[in-house]
Amino acid sequence: MAEIISNATPLIAFARIEQLPLMQKIVRQLVIPNAVAEELMNYQGTDAGQIRLEQESWIRVEMLRSEAQMRLLLPTLDRGEAEVIALALEKQAPLLLMDELTGRKVAESLQLKVTGSIGLLIQAKQSGQISAVRPLLEAMHEAGMYFSQRFITAVLEHVDET
């Protein structure tokens, strides 16, 4: 089974609004590289943003088979983003979860399919797991996740919640 690879930010975004169970329903299983696991373990945000990987059996940590691809990405990206993209390429992942724009652009340039926190909320609404994106989007924004007003407006228009 092909696996979804995630960066730290989507996990933190869902954790901050206490919606990791919703994220699990949407993605079922996630794989994260070591650098992302370290980011999550060292995360110094609010208690709501804390993720205890040992309690989340649906998230598996995996090492890269080769660091060559990751090293090529390091001048442009941080280590977590570089490992996520390298792992997605190694595993031929059907989807990569990443919110950071630079990382998304690099991943897309390598023909990887990318979505982020808000894409998962849209998918949750489309699959009937939530009735509205707006409350969770606003909760993420209030919890310190940055989204431009233009982006928020576009998302709400896309899901018919204007």
Number of C-alpha atoms within 10 A of each C-alpha: 5 10 18 21 29 29 29 23 20 23 23 23 26 27 22 24 18 16 15 19 12 17 20 16 12 15 15 13 16 20 23 24 26 18 21 24 22 13 15 21 13 11 15 10 12 10 10 15 20 18 21 11 14 9 8 14 10 14 19 16 15 15 13 17 10 11 13 10 16 21 15 12 18 14 10 13 18 13 19 23 29 27 28 28 31 24 26 27 18 13 15 14 18 15 18 26 26 25 24 14 10 13 22 21 13 17 22 14 10 11 10 19 15 20 16 22 21 21 17 19 22 22 16 20 15 14 11 10 14 14 11 18 22 18 10 16 22 15 16 22 17 12 17 12 18 11 14 9 9 8 11 17 13 14 19 16 11 11 14 10 12 11
